[in-house]
Structures are given as C-alpha cells and as structure tokens.
Amino acid sequence: MWSWSSRDVIYQGNEIAFIRDGGRGDRTAFDYDSHCSGYQIHQYNYTHHNSGGQMLHMNGLSSSDIENYIPNTKINRFNISAYEPFETWCSANTKLSFVYNNVYYRSVLSTTIKKC
C-alpha cells in the first residue's frame, strides 16, 4: 500500500502478504511515498512473506511542493511483521520518521533497519 501524493493518511488493521518485485522495485508491504504531507500513520497491521519487508521510507515532498509545504511525519507502530527480509528500510532523508513498538518474527537472523 503506497500513499503517493496524500495528506494525513492512516493505514490500520490490514494484512499484506506475498508482495514480489515485478521489475519496478516496489516490493514492500507499505511505502511512505513521495509528495505526501501531514501525518502518515501505519499501525495495527500484519505483514508477512513480502520480498521487500514491511516498510519503505521515501522523502516526502519534492522541491516543487515547497510553496504548500506541510511537514511529513511518518509513524510506524504496533505492527507485526513475519518472514520478511527487512523490517524497515529508508531510501531518503527521513528526519520525521518514528518506528517503535513493532514485532518482527524471523526464523533466521536478518537485517533489522537499513541506514537512512
């Protein structure tokens, strides 16, 4: 689920599974996507067996959005992630990202958080 060009988004109570990379690189269950503003909250979700893991953090607004700028705060909490290679990884400047109180289940040792 991706929140491209959105404002004040809440994803809650979802199950997302078996997402695979179709050659475009999108393979995570959730994506704090570009051109978003306000709050993006992901809570009480269950993700499993996604090839990219639970979450991708993008940078929010582009420079063309500056005149209508509203800070983009990302909150990822109270979720369960199982059998996924990465829990959370970042691809851009994510100063207002908060990840806490999530459960990650793995059958083998895996990377937890990629450097932002």
KAJO-V554275 format. One record per helix or strand of 3 or more residues. SS is the DSSP state (~ for helix, > for strand). FROM is the first residue (numbers start at 1). TO is the last residue. Records with the same first field share a line. If there is no record, write none. Layout:
SS: FROM-TO, FROM-TO
This chain:
>: 7-12, 15-17, 30-32, 37-43, 46-48, 55-57, 72-77, 80-82, 88-90, 97-100, 103-105
~: 63-68
